[in-house]
């Protein structure tokens, strides 16, 4: 596993390669999680490769992170949670609608749409800006427009799902880390 490919900074990547830095399993998991170029599917494949090829390690307690006996078990649980969020994003419901958003060069929205696919198609047509790297598709309940169920960030170039954000309106929401007020990006309510 070439771990340095997950490092966003080419200078840091080059330096760590030059000193043959020995990455731990925890460091590798974090690098995969924060890598801006990987799709969600690619992150899952990389985590699975980590589970298969690197030693398991306990996760130590630190601010906003509960101690866990096994990184491998946490990653499996987290990937399952992401699969559930993906299913929740794509599952159509009569009382839920989708909106598309961008933040660069200015915040704009398009809505309402009945499906992720229709929303993404409108985003591609409406938001033709140089520098826009992703669209956020947000799923809302029609009777609670200020509470979103789940949101997904999609890469402009190919429409690939890059990241998921659970919303406070997700009825079966539970943080994989086990904390009720977790602020980890993997499971926080944003």
C-alpha positions in Angstrom: 0.0 0.0 0.0 1.5 3.3 -1.1 0.2 5.4 1.8 1.7 8.7 0.6 -0.8 8.8 -2.3 -3.4 9.9 0.3 -1.5 13.1 1.3 -3.0 16.2 -0.2 0.2 18.3 -0.1 2.8 17.3 -2.8 5.6 18.8 -0.7 4.7 16.9 2.4 4.2 13.8 0.4 7.6 14.2 -1.2 9.3 14.8 2.1 7.7 11.8 3.8 8.7 9.6 0.9 12.3 10.9 1.1 12.6 9.9 4.7 10.7 6.6 4.3 8.3 7.6 7.0 6.8 4.4 8.6 3.0 5.2 8.8 0.9 3.6 11.6 -2.5 2.1 10.9 -4.2 5.1 12.7 -2.2 7.6 10.6 -3.1 5.8 7.4 -6.8 5.6 8.2 -6.8 9.4 8.9 -4.9 10.2 5.7 -7.4 8.2 3.7 -10.3 10.0 5.4 -9.0 13.5 4.7 -7.8 12.8 1.1 -9.7 15.3 -1.1 -9.2 13.4 -4.3 -10.7 10.0 -3.3 -14.3 9.2 -3.9 -16.3 7.6 -1.1 -16.0 4.2 -3.0 -12.2 4.7 -3.3 -11.9 5.5 0.4 -13.8 2.4 1.3 -11.5 0.3 -0.9 -8.4 1.9 0.7 -9.7 1.3 4.2 -10.4 -2.3 3.3 -6.9 -2.6 2.0 -5.6 -1.1 5.3 -7.7 -3.7 7.2 -6.3 -6.5 5.1 -2.7 -5.4 5.1 -1.9 -3.4 8.2 -2.0 -4.4 11.9 -5.0 -3.5 14.0 -4.5 -0.9 16.7 -6.6 0.6 19.5 -8.0 4.1 19.1 -6.9 6.2 22.1 -9.3 8.6 23.7 -8.7 12.3 22.7 -11.0 15.3 22.4 -14.2 14.3 20.5 -13.0 10.7 20.1 -14.0 7.8 22.4 -11.4 5.1 23.0 -12.0 2.0 21.0 -10.3 -1.4 21.2 -10.0 -1.9 17.4 -9.4 0.5 14.5 -10.3 -2.3 12.1 -13.7 -2.8 13.8 -14.3 1.0 13.8 -13.5 1.3 10.1 -15.9 -1.6 9.2 -18.6 0.1 11.3 -17.9 3.5 9.7 -18.1 2.1 6.2 -21.4 0.4 7.0 -22.7 3.7 8.3 -21.6 5.4 5.1 -23.5 2.8 3.1 -26.6 3.4 5.1 -26.2 7.2 4.5 -25.8 6.6 0.8 -29.0 4.5 0.7 -30.8 7.2 2.7 -29.7 9.9 0.2 -30.8 7.9 -2.8 -34.1 6.5 -1.4 -37.0 8.4 -2.8 -39.9 9.4 -0.6 -43.1 11.4 -1.3 -42.5 13.8 1.6 -38.8 14.5 0.8 -37.2 16.8 -1.8 -33.7 17.5 -3.0 -31.8 20.8 -3.4 -28.5 21.5 -5.0 -26.0 23.9 -3.6 -22.6 25.5 -4.4 -20.5 27.9 -2.4 -18.0 29.2 -4.9 -17.9 31.9 -6.4 -21.0 32.6 -4.4 -23.6 30.5 -2.6 -26.4 29.4 -4.9 -29.2 26.9 -4.7 -31.5 25.0 -7.1 -34.6 23.2 -5.9 -36.9 21.3 -5.6 -36.2 17.9 -7.2 -37.6 14.5 -6.7 -34.4 12.6 -7.1 -30.6 12.9 -6.6 -30.1 12.3 -10.4 -32.5 15.1 -11.4 -30.9 17.5 -8.9 -27.4 16.7 -10.2 -28.4 17.2 -13.8 -29.8 20.6 -12.9 -26.6 21.5 -10.9 -24.5 20.7 -14.0 -26.7 22.8 -16.2 -27.2 25.8 -13.8 -23.7 26.0 -12.1 -21.2 26.4 -14.9 -18.4 28.1 -13.0 -14.7 27.6 -13.3 -13.3 26.5 -10.0 -16.5 24.7 -8.7 -15.2 21.3 -7.7 -18.3 19.9 -6.1 -22.0 20.2 -5.7 -23.8 19.5 -2.5 -27.1 17.7 -2.8 -29.3 18.0 0.3 -32.3 15.9 1.1 -35.1 17.7 3.0 -38.5 16.8 4.4 -41.1 19.0 2.8 -42.8 19.8 6.1 -39.4 20.6 7.8 -37.4 22.6 5.3 -34.9 23.8 7.9 -34.0 20.2 8.9 -32.1 18.1 6.4 -32.0 14.3 6.3 -28.7 13.7 4.6 -26.4 15.6 2.2 -23.8 14.3 -0.3 -21.0 16.1 -2.0 -20.5 15.1 -5.7 -17.5 15.8 -7.8 -18.3 18.1 -10.8 -16.0 16.3 -13.2 -17.7 12.9 -13.1 -20.6 13.1 -10.6 -18.9 10.7 -8.2 -20.0 10.8 -4.6 -17.1 12.2 -2.5 -18.5 12.7 1.0 -21.7 12.3 3.1 -23.1 14.4 5.8 -25.8 13.0 8.2 -28.5 15.5 9.1 -30.4 16.0 12.3 -33.5 14.8 10.5 -32.1 11.3 9.9 -34.4 9.2 12.1 -32.0 6.3 12.5 -29.0 8.5 13.1 -26.4 7.1 15.5 -22.7 8.1 15.6 -20.4 5.1 14.8 -18.0 6.4 17.4 -20.7 5.9 20.1 -20.7 9.5 21.3 -24.0 11.4 21.4 -22.4 14.8 20.7 -19.6 13.7 18.4 -17.8 16.3 16.3 -15.8 13.9 14.1 -16.5 14.6 10.5 -17.4 11.0 10.0 -20.5 11.2 12.1 -21.3 14.7 13.3 -24.5 16.4 12.6 -23.7 19.5 10.5 
